[in-house]
Amino acid sequence: VLNRIPNEWWLTPAAYILVALTVVGVVSAIVSLRQSIGRKKTILSRVESVSRASKDMLDLVLATEKPMIHKAGQFAFLHRGGKGYGGHPFSFASYDQTRLRFVVKQHGDMTNMLPALIEKGQTLEVEGHYGGFNFSSAKQTQGWIAGGIGITPFMARLEQRYRLSKGELAEDEASSI
């Protein structure tokens, strides 16, 4: 294919842009394959509890070494560690910054294996926070509709609002609500 492109084309701005984009793509692929994305946003946690919320849902609580500052509606990747395992994204079901709660629906290959893979006391890596779920509104009240596991961002938001009403949140946290 390259031998069909006239030599003078390689001196055009389009050629320079193509080469630059190719280099960026190759570097990005290498970073991704080395599993380096999000490494700076990763903290260690210990499985505090893992229990069945229902027949096909697990309630997973992790205690972290240091706070993971996140907002209601965001998610994190949970990693068991080791090569070749890229982690899996789960929405925060709590607002607590050092005691992270995830409610997981067993609905796929990885989530169906979770009961056998995770046990109390185990160390997990938590990478995040990612995403944004915008709860801000000029309205005094809001109506929320969620079904199934989609309720987890609302669980975190309800906890956040409860802690705000009890005066448990710092002023800067409360101002972001």
Steps between C-alpha positions, in 0.01 A plus 500: 500500500775746593677453167186628321511835682696762303823611672396867494192418714728417794605868506143626550340602833264202473795261504648664810163479674463134401847415634436691826167324555658163427773563758241606761298186424799269534612660828144480636477132406829425678386683816172309492661161438741559789191569715638839601177695460373614838798372695536835679133482600529160670486427872509176697198375687406204714173312459311577820190304407346320208141384531199421286261793461268268306519181293705667224648804676807535720558772757874570517655734760867600475709680761768722345841602631440859399185684388378463145338835436201438276155640438170323497438355156862426414660158451831322557680199358563214743817300437596176668859561400726294285585515133236464235207607713380845398241551769129564477302824545242533778298800618550621856196412711621713792639844557748404774854577380684229701235228514398442141185308423413338168181308423571266210247320285622160382423535132808403300810287492701708746218594737371142514846388618526766773376286792780253431765769440449736793506423870515695824849627583621487139689798358358671194618797299243774445565721198297812462293701527357542154186636341253756609135482587361850524261538791512882499177679423344838567186317614435441870387140440600234252333184377732205451412189303725197503461130461706203603868560561461851355393609846860507635576867409182601681601300808824698513316829452250421775786423739670825401182703565445323832854575616457861392179530705683358805789745458750222425632654178761771474382833356686449171333161453159646577545782250540253214155356560 
